[in-house]
Amino acid sequence: MPAPWELALAWLYVPATRPDRFAKAAAIADGVVIDLEDAVHPAGRAEARAGLADALGAGLGVPTVVRVNPPSSPDFELDVAAVTPLVLSGVILAVRVAKVDSAVDAEMAAAATSHWGIDRRLICQLETARAIRDAHQIAAVPGVHSLMLGEADLRADLGLPRGTSHDDGLVLARQSVVLAARAAGLPSPLASAFVNVTDLDGLAADCERQRALGFLGRSCIHPDQVDIVRSTFLPASADVDWAESVLERAQGMKSAGSGVATLADGSFIDAPVIRQAETISALAARGLR
């Protein structure tokens, strides 16, 4: 079963330079991502790092992570030093590591954060063709919690058309990340941010596509995206009905000492199917589509 925070569906980015927005983001999103990377000019990162502890206080009341700069960046060690006391106090649950380009990058990040005492602490963002090629090796690095894509950078690296209306060139990368994550026993990846903040119909359609590929939840870059992301990734009532029937049948399997069974419609039940039903049931506590 995923941890409760791993079922947060709509994660809202907030620049680390805008602490006035932290609580506002927490009030509407399932999780908050405080960004020390792209959303912060390099000249402003030192001040942003210095203000994190005061701005976060005892926490925002929702799952909170910080996006730190790439392991190859001189800012990375400074970011880790600033985030460390927040992780140790439980205010921050994990870090998103930008532009993880190889298993070596992930290993560097794991070594730099090993003193946190958290087995799975690194959310690795894969943003290049090389990173997608090496996704399985990155996922296998001890300390990696999950994978996700950085699709804006990946589009540029692959030479794909700008905008959000053409995503055929991203399908293989998306499938690769989902497969690498699940093969390594990691949570289903979050979908990358949809960068057109006014195209809400396009966002909803893209969420449906990514949900069908195995993504669970999504990063948001504008408050208007949150409700659409959340509602799209919530289970439908028919899925919840199925999950309840599976879990009910699983109780009978346990009593009978059986590892497999079938539903009334003839569909097969075993341990992986039961885990899927458990996840759907846990998501249903957040609402229905």
Buried (B, 14 or more C-beta within 10 A) or exposed (E): EBEEBBBBBBBBBBBBBBBEBBBBBBEBBBBBBBBBBBBBEEEBBEEBBEBBBEBBEEBBEBBBBBBBBBBEBEBBBBBBEBBBEBBEEEBBBBBBBBBBBBBBBBBBBBEBBEEBEBEBBBBBBBBBBEBBBBBBBBBBBEBBBBBBBBBBBBBEBBEBEEEBEEBEEBEEBBEBBBBBBBEBEBBBBBBBBBBBBEBBEBBBBBBEBBBEBBBBBBBBBBBEBBBBBBBBBBBEEEBBEBBBBBBEBBEEBEEEEEEEBEBEEEEEBEEEBBEBBBBBBBBBEBEEE
